């Protein structure tokens, strides 16, 4: 996957731009996406497509990734996808396996519920 003008699509990583913690993590991801695999955008500023009314509502609750093929991933799954997109493919492959995928989802939920404190 490449950057603008490469002819290859990038995935969308949609985060809450009103959340300071989310914005810091999005900036961290953006800095590490040297291969240009992700479009890191606050969901409040995302164009349509990929944004839809249903996706906008869902993005208010959790991080979302929209893959180049249009698959929508939420929360922990979006986090695992992001790790793979950043080049940590081996780690991402392991984290997709149950029960690790469930552990990541649980951890994501804990962090998401407490993000205003972070």
C-alpha positions, -999 to +999 in steps of 0.1 A: +000+000+000+013+034-007+007+071-003-012+096-023-008+092-060+006+057-058-025+041-073-029+019-042-055+026-016-048+032+020-068+022+050-087+048+070-080+051+107-108+071+122-104+084+158-122+109+180-106+143+173-123+158+204-104+133+227-069+145+237-057+110+244-070+097+211-054+126+192-020+119+208-022+082+198-033+092+163-003+115+160+019+087+173+005+063+146+009+090+119+046+095+128+052+058+125+033+051+093+064+056+071+050+034+044+019+055+041-006+027+046-030+047+067-051+078+064-053+089+101-083+113+103-105+125+131-139+110+123-154+145+127-134+155+096-136+124+075-152+127+040-179+105+026-169+079+016-158+063+038-179+081+064-216+073+066-242+083+092-239+049+109-201+049+109-201+084+123-223+073+152-201+042+158-169+063+156-181+084+186-178+052+206-146+036+194-116+037+171-124+024+136-103+013+107-117+009+072-095-014+051-088-007+014-113-035+007-140-017+027-140-039+058-148-019+089-129-029+121-137-015+155-119-010+188-094-038+196-097-052+160-089-018+146-059-016+170-045-049+158-050-039+122-031-007+129-002-026+144+000-047+112-002-016+090+027+000+109+049-030+101+044-052+131+027-079+110+040-108+131+027-093+163-007-085+146-010-121+133-005-135+168-029-110+183-057-120+159-057-154+175-082-162+202-079-157+231-054-129+225-079-111+202-104-111+231-077-098+255-069-069+232-106-061+229-110-062+266-079-040+271-092-016+245-125-013+263-108-005+296-087+022+280-116+036+260-138+039+291-110+057+310-096+078+282-107+111+297-083+103+327-053+094+305 
